[in-house]
Amino acid sequence: MAETRIVRQVDAPRAAVYRALVDPAAVALWRFPAGMRIEVHELEPRVGGAIRVSLTYTDADGTGKTTARTDTYRGRFVELVEDERVVEVDEFETSDPEMRGEMRITIELADVAGGTELRALHEGLPPGIPPEQNELGWREALARLAALVEPR
């Protein structure tokens, strides 16, 4: 199973970044790659809290993992340390063995000059997901996160 690591500076306080990681309304504004739209079905920000999200391709040539154009995943929060760390375990709803398996996402926040350093580790990527595509999607989503929380 592959993994991706991303480090990004966000010019906003850790508390603002953390809130955007666990607030369902905020997640709906940033946590999707270019060419997709998101529906947050469930996001309970507590240890053991459920997560269920669908990402749907906006163009007709996108191929989904769950349905023809949609990727749906479900999971749970396994660790939440306010303003410091979010860990979740997710799995795609799919019958495709190349897309199955639990993925662990760990996001750590630290103070840096001018804001917050966000370190994201996405472990256990299923064999059908190229790590470079996963990384690109996360970079696009994190750019949206930064735009959401950084002062204008």
Buried (B, 14 or more C-beta within 10 A) or exposed (E): EBBBEBEBEBEBBBEBBBBBBBBBEBBBBBBBBEBBEBEBEEBBBEEEBEBBBBBBBEEEEBEBBBEEBBBBBBBBBBEBEEBEBBBBBBBBBBEEEEBBBEBBBBBBBEEEEEBBBBBBBBBBBBEBBEEEEBBBBBBBBBBBBBEBBBEE
